[in-house]
Amino acid sequence: MKFLTAIVLLVGLTAAGPAPAPPDAPVQRVVLAGGCFWGMQLVFESLKGVDSAVAGYAGGSADTAQYDTVSTGTTGHAESVEIIYEPSRISFKDLLDVYFLVAHDPTELDRQGPDEGSQYRSEVFYTTPQQRAQALAYIAGLAGRHVYSAKIVTIVAPLRGFYRAEAYHQNYAVHNPDNPYIVFNDIPKMHKLRREFPQLVKADAPF
């Protein structure tokens, strides 16, 4: 019975993902969804203090975390980017600035630009209570200042699991700079990032 209990506990921990890092940890983790993960990964990998930005899926279960299945819009997953960052070099507020003001339009419900479906929704998957509080306060601040004329529809929810996307999706924008989708949808985000937050951009960032 003790052995079976241990197995159940292990499975439960695996399904929930790793325990969140304490607020003073040298690195933190957050998962952000905001449309196609090609552009999201491109933008967040370009930030100083971001150790990695990985394209993947969040919001659904492991058995449906494949591109063709997620693309049906029926899995609960959103195309997302897992961001590992160093709070001593870039703050969560900085990440929220880029997320809400550069990387996507938080007023578009279940879509982003030319892409439609719940898999392209706007969602912050937090890993600490501090991230949750900051994200909610940030959204309230945007609404209070009327930064957007339309209602912000971003969901703020705990991260239950993140599943890395297929290899060909990783760094897709960098590897396919001439793809018309990248040219018209994602490279302009990099131009806006450099214009609005030049102090946050890595010296070797593309585009």
Secondary structure, 3 states (H helix, E strand, C coil): CHHHHHHHHHHHHHHHCCCCCCCCCCCEEEEEEECCHHHHHHHHHCECCEEEEEEEEECCCHHHCCHHHHCCCCCCCEEEEEEEECCCCCCHHHHHHHHHHHHCCCCCCCEECCEECHHHCEEEEECCHHHHHHHHHHHHHHHHCCCCCCCCCCEEEECCCEEECCHHHCCHHHHCCCCHHHHHHHHHHHHHHHHHCHHHECCCCCC
